[in-house]
Amino acid sequence: MKRRLTATATLVKTYIDLFVNRRAYTLQSMRPDPETGRHYYYRPKERGSGAPLLLTERTISDHLEGKITLGLYAINPLNQRCKWVAIDADYASAMEDLIKLQYQLTQHHVESALEMSKRGGHLWILLAVPLLARKCRIYIYDVAQKLGLPVKGSGLIEGIEVFPKHDEIQEGAFGNAIRGPLGVHRGAKRPFWFYGADYTLDAQIGFLTRLRKLTEEELDRFTTGKELTPNVAKLRSEVESVNGNQGGSGQRRGFTILDYVAESRVVGRNYVARCPSCALAGRDRGRDNLAILVSDPRFYQCWAGCTKEMIRAAVGKPIPIRNTA
């Protein structure tokens, strides 16, 4: 018989203090995608108005009790700061690399919490006060480079991913969300716990509370005179240019759906935008039916069922018909 998780008001408040830096969030779908079998994340909205839902104490409680699974955003666009840094690794030697990174951090007297995940793990660093996302990223990538750890996207298919993924984001933007700690992963049908404490909410939250937090003075000392390495800076600029902010000689070749959507934002591993085909039919007022893969925008899908042929026709760029005669 499964043990029921109970999130008290005190646990919820402590969780918010540790991890919630803004009230925007994502939800992991309860049902898997019929084609991929994956449980994707989406921005929840109010029924009727379509306004985005904001995090509440009840939402956090439901997450901790396993009723829903949240995705949390790192950066608050009002100050470009974050409360935590998370390193995500989900490849063959992921846990080994995260343990190396965790040990190296201890040499700087920086404590971290290692969390299991479905394919690897997450390493979380909690901050004494919200710190600049740019400096957090410089510090982690600097340590990772010295250890020779692989960085996903910098010429590699697999490697670590650092959240926050951006130095800063514009007001009204979101950046990338990561599964909130202590939540049930819908694909694995179980919660993932931090090493170092019993598998109860009280013990886990207590463990996180006792962790030594990284201070602003320490982060300044670790990052003085340093910048992002060229490969990481290039990775960031490519992500930004794909989202419609490119200039100079960075021209894309061939058809790119991102050229034909008015607005897009990042949710998990996808850009989401209004589907052009849905728009012609007067649908998708929430502007989130179209999912476009961040790592390769050639792959996109309308969750309302519009085909690629319909989407291409809607933007005036029909798919060429090949003569097979």
C-alpha positions as CSV (number, residue, x, y, z in Angstrom):
1,M,0.0,0.0,0.0
2,K,1.4,3.4,-1.0
3,R,2.2,5.9,1.8
4,R,0.1,9.0,1.5
5,L,2.1,12.2,1.4
6,T,0.8,15.1,3.5
7,A,2.1,18.6,2.9
8,T,1.5,20.8,6.0
9,A,1.2,24.6,5.7
10,T,4.7,24.9,7.2
11,L,6.2,22.6,4.6
12,V,4.5,24.5,1.8
13,K,5.8,27.8,3.1
14,T,9.3,26.5,3.4
15,Y,9.2,25.1,-0.2
16,I,8.0,28.4,-1.5
17,D,10.8,30.2,0.3
18,L,13.4,27.8,-1.2
19,F,12.2,27.3,-4.7
20,V,9.5,29.8,-5.9
21,N,11.0,32.9,-7.5
22,R,7.9,33.9,-9.5
23,R,4.3,32.7,-9.7
24,A,4.3,31.5,-13.3
25,Y,4.6,27.8,-13.7
26,T,4.0,24.8,-16.0
27,L,2.2,21.5,-15.4
28,Q,3.2,18.0,-16.5
29,S,0.4,16.3,-18.4
30,M,-1.3,13.5,-16.6
31,R,-1.7,11.5,-19.8
32,P,1.1,10.6,-22.1
33,D,1.3,11.9,-25.7
34,P,-0.2,9.1,-27.9
35,E,2.6,9.2,-30.4
36,T,5.7,9.7,-28.2
37,G,4.5,8.3,-24.9
38,R,6.0,11.3,-23.1
39,H,4.3,13.6,-20.5
40,Y,4.8,17.1,-21.8
41,Y,4.6,20.3,-19.8
42,Y,2.2,23.2,-20.6
43,R,1.2,26.5,-19.2
44,P,-2.1,26.1,-17.3
45,K,-4.9,28.6,-17.9
46,E,-8.2,29.6,-16.4
47,R,-11.2,28.1,-18.1
48,G,-13.2,30.7,-20.0
49,S,-10.9,33.7,-19.8
50,G,-7.7,31.9,-20.9
51,A,-5.7,33.9,-18.4
52,P,-2.5,32.1,-17.1
53,L,-2.9,30.5,-13.7
54,L,-0.4,31.5,-11.0
55,L,1.1,29.5,-8.3
56,T,-0.7,29.3,-5.0
57,E,-0.1,27.5,-1.7
58,R,-2.7,25.0,-2.8
59,T,-0.8,24.4,-6.0
60,I,2.4,23.7,-4.2
61,S,0.6,21.5,-1.7
62,D,-0.9,19.4,-4.6
63,H,2.6,19.1,-6.1
64,L,4.2,17.9,-2.9
65,E,1.3,15.4,-2.3
66,G,1.7,14.0,-5.8
67,K,-1.6,15.1,-7.2
68,I,0.0,17.3,-9.9
69,T,3.6,17.9,-11.1
70,L,4.9,21.4,-11.4
71,G,7.6,22.9,-13.6
72,L,9.4,25.9,-12.0
73,Y,11.0,28.9,-13.7
74,A,14.4,30.0,-12.4
75,I,14.6,33.7,-13.4
76,N,12.4,36.6,-12.1
77,P,12.4,39.0,-15.1
78,L,11.9,42.0,-12.7
79,N,15.5,41.6,-11.3
80,Q,17.1,38.9,-13.5
81,R,17.9,36.9,-10.3
82,C,17.2,33.3,-9.2
83,K,16.8,31.5,-5.9
84,W,18.5,28.3,-7.1
85,V,20.7,26.8,-9.8
86,A,19.9,23.3,-11.1
87,I,22.2,21.1,-13.2
88,D,20.2,18.5,-15.2
89,A,22.0,15.5,-16.6
90,D,20.2,12.5,-18.3
91,Y,22.8,10.5,-20.2
92,A,24.7,7.3,-19.6
93,S,27.3,8.7,-17.1
94,A,25.1,11.4,-15.8
95,M,25.2,10.5,-12.1
96,E,29.0,10.0,-12.1
97,D,29.4,13.5,-13.6
98,L,27.0,15.1,-11.2
99,I,28.9,13.5,-8.2
100,K,32.1,14.9,-9.6
101,L,30.6,18.3,-9.9
102,Q,29.1,18.0,-6.4
103,Y,32.5,17.1,-4.9
104,Q,34.2,20.0,-6.7
105,L,31.7,22.4,-5.3
106,T,32.5,21.2,-1.8
107,Q,36.1,22.4,-2.4
108,H,34.6,25.9,-2.6
109,H,32.5,25.2,0.5
110,V,29.4,25.2,-1.7
111,E,26.8,22.6,-0.6
112,S,24.4,21.0,-3.1
113,A,21.6,18.5,-3.1
114,L,21.6,15.6,-5.5
115,E,18.1,14.5,-6.7
116,M,17.3,11.3,-8.7
117,S,15.5,11.6,-12.0
118,K,14.1,9.2,-14.5
119,R,17.2,9.0,-16.7
120,G,19.9,10.6,-14.5
121,G,19.8,13.3,-11.9
122,H,19.5,16.9,-10.9
123,L,22.0,18.8,-8.7
124,W,20.5,21.8,-6.9
125,I,22.4,24.7,-5.4
126,L,20.3,26.9,-3.1
127,L,21.1,30.6,-2.7
128,A,21.2,32.7,0.4
129,V,19.4,35.6,-1.5
130,P,18.3,35.8,-5.1
131,L,21.5,36.2,-7.2
132,L,22.1,37.3,-10.8
133,A,21.4,34.5,-13.2
134,R,24.3,35.5,-15.4
135,K,26.8,35.1,-12.6
136,C,25.3,31.8,-11.5
137,R,25.7,30.4,-15.0
138,I,29.3,31.7,-15.3
139,Y,30.2,30.0,-12.1
140,I,28.7,26.6,-12.9
141,Y,30.0,26.5,-16.5
142,D,33.5,27.5,-15.3
143,V,33.5,24.6,-12.8
144,A,32.1,22.1,-15.3
145,Q,34.7,23.2,-17.9
146,K,37.6,22.6,-15.5
147,L,36.2,19.1,-14.8
148,G,35.8,18.4,-18.5
149,L,32.1,17.7,-18.2
150,P,30.1,17.6,-21.5
151,V,27.7,20.5,-22.1
152,K,24.6,19.7,-24.1
153,G,24.3,21.7,-27.3
154,S,27.9,23.0,-27.4
155,G,28.6,20.6,-30.3
156,L,27.4,17.7,-28.2
157,I,24.0,15.8,-28.3
158,E,24.3,14.8,-24.6
159,G,25.7,16.7,-21.6
160,I,24.7,18.8,-18.7
161,E,22.1,21.5,-18.9
162,V,22.2,24.4,-16.5
163,F,19.0,26.1,-15.2
164,P,18.7,29.1,-15.6
165,K,19.4,28.7,-19.3
166,H,19.6,32.4,-19.9
167,D,21.6,35.3,-18.5
168,E,18.4,37.4,-18.5
169,I,14.9,37.4,-19.9
170,Q,12.5,40.2,-21.0
171,E,9.5,41.1,-18.9
172,G,6.7,38.8,-19.8
173,A,9.0,36.1,-20.9
174,F,9.6,32.9,-19.0
175,G,12.8,31.1,-19.9
176,N,12.9,27.4,-19.3
177,A,11.2,25.5,-16.5
178,I,12.4,22.4,-14.8
179,R,10.4,19.8,-12.8
180,G,9.9,21.1,-9.3
181,P,11.8,19.1,-6.7
182,L,9.9,16.4,-4.7
183,G,7.2,16.0,-7.4
184,V,5.9,12.8,-8.9
185,H,7.3,12.3,-12.4
186,R,4.3,11.2,-14.4
187,G,6.3,9.0,-16.8
188,A,8.0,7.2,-13.9
189,K,4.8,7.2,-11.7
190,R,6.9,8.0,-8.6
191,P,8.5,10.9,-6.8
192,F,12.3,11.4,-7.0
193,W,14.0,12.1,-3.7
194,F,17.2,13.8,-2.6
195,Y,20.1,11.7,-1.4
196,G,21.0,12.4,2.2
197,A,17.6,12.3,3.9
198,D,14.7,9.8,4.6
199,Y,12.1,9.6,1.9
200,T,9.4,11.7,3.7
201,L,8.5,15.3,3.0
202,D,9.5,16.4,6.5
203,A,12.9,14.8,6.2
204,Q,13.5,16.1,2.7
205,I,12.5,19.7,3.4
206,G,14.5,19.6,6.6
207,F,17.5,18.4,4.7
208,L,17.2,21.2,2.2
209,T,16.7,23.8,4.9
210,R,19.9,22.8,6.6
211,L,22.0,23.0,3.5
212,R,24.5,25.9,3.5
213,K,23.4,28.5,0.9
214,L,25.6,30.2,-1.6
215,T,26.1,33.9,-0.8
216,E,26.4,36.9,-3.1
217,E,29.8,37.7,-1.8
218,E,31.0,34.2,-2.6
219,L,29.5,34.2,-6.1
220,D,31.2,37.5,-6.8
221,R,34.5,36.1,-5.7
222,F,34.1,33.0,-7.8
223,T,33.2,34.9,-11.0
224,T,35.4,38.0,-10.8
225,G,37.1,38.5,-14.2
226,K,35.3,35.5,-15.8
227,E,32.7,35.3,-18.6
228,L,30.9,32.4,-20.2
229,T,33.2,30.3,-22.4
230,P,32.8,30.9,-26.2
231,N,31.0,27.6,-26.8
232,V,28.4,28.3,-24.1
233,A,27.9,31.9,-25.1
234,K,27.4,30.7,-28.7
235,L,24.9,28.2,-27.6
236,R,22.9,30.9,-25.8
237,S,23.0,33.3,-28.8
238,E,21.8,30.5,-31.1
239,V,18.8,29.8,-28.8
240,E,18.0,33.5,-28.7
241,S,18.3,33.9,-32.5
242,V,16.0,31.0,-33.2
243,N,13.4,32.8,-31.1
244,G,13.3,35.6,-33.6
245,N,16.0,38.0,-32.5
246,Q,18.7,37.2,-35.0
247,G,20.6,39.7,-37.0
248,G,23.7,40.2,-39.1
249,S,24.8,37.2,-41.1
250,G,23.0,34.6,-39.1
251,Q,20.4,33.8,-41.8
252,R,18.5,30.5,-41.7
253,R,18.2,28.5,-44.9
254,G,15.0,27.0,-46.2
255,F,11.6,27.0,-44.5
256,T,11.5,27.7,-40.8
257,I,8.2,27.8,-39.0
258,L,9.5,30.4,-36.5
259,D,9.6,32.9,-39.3
260,Y,5.8,32.7,-39.6
261,V,4.6,32.9,-36.0
262,A,4.1,36.3,-34.4
263,E,5.1,35.3,-30.9
264,S,6.7,32.3,-29.2
265,R,7.8,31.4,-25.7
266,V,9.8,28.5,-24.3
267,V,8.0,25.8,-22.3
268,G,10.2,22.8,-21.4
269,R,12.0,21.7,-24.6
270,N,9.6,23.4,-27.0
271,Y,8.7,26.9,-28.2
272,V,4.9,27.3,-28.1
273,A,3.0,29.7,-30.3
274,R,-0.4,30.2,-32.0
275,C,-0.9,27.6,-34.7
276,P,-1.4,29.5,-38.1
277,S,-3.9,26.9,-39.3
278,C,-5.9,27.2,-36.1
279,A,-5.7,31.0,-36.3
280,L,-7.4,30.9,-39.8
281,A,-10.2,28.9,-38.3
282,G,-10.6,31.3,-35.4
283,R,-9.1,28.9,-32.8
284,D,-6.1,28.8,-30.4
285,R,-6.8,32.1,-28.6
286,G,-4.4,30.9,-25.9
287,R,-1.6,30.9,-28.5
288,D,-0.1,27.7,-27.4
289,N,-1.4,24.9,-29.8
290,L,1.8,24.9,-31.8
291,A,4.9,23.2,-30.3
292,I,8.2,23.7,-32.0
293,L,11.3,21.8,-30.8
294,V,13.9,24.2,-29.5
295,S,16.9,22.1,-30.5
296,D,15.6,21.6,-34.0
297,P,12.8,23.9,-35.2
298,R,12.2,21.7,-38.3
299,F,10.1,19.6,-36.0
300,Y,6.8,21.1,-35.0
301,Q,3.3,19.8,-34.1
302,C,-0.2,21.3,-33.6
303,W,-1.8,19.8,-30.5
304,A,-5.3,20.5,-32.0
305,G,-4.6,18.1,-34.9
306,C,-3.6,20.4,-37.8
307,T,-1.3,18.7,-40.2
308,K,2.0,20.1,-41.4
309,E,0.4,20.5,-44.8
310,M,-2.4,22.6,-43.3
311,I,0.1,24.7,-41.3
312,R,2.3,25.4,-44.3
313,A,-0.7,26.2,-46.5
314,A,-1.9,28.7,-43.8
315,V,1.3,30.7,-43.9
316,G,1.4,30.7,-47.7
317,K,4.3,28.2,-48.0
318,P,2.7,24.9,-49.1
319,I,4.9,21.8,-49.0
320,P,6.2,21.3,-52.6
321,I,4.7,18.3,-54.3
322,R,7.4,16.0,-55.6
323,N,6.9,14.5,-59.1
324,T,7.5,10.8,-58.6
325,A,6.5,9.8,-62.2
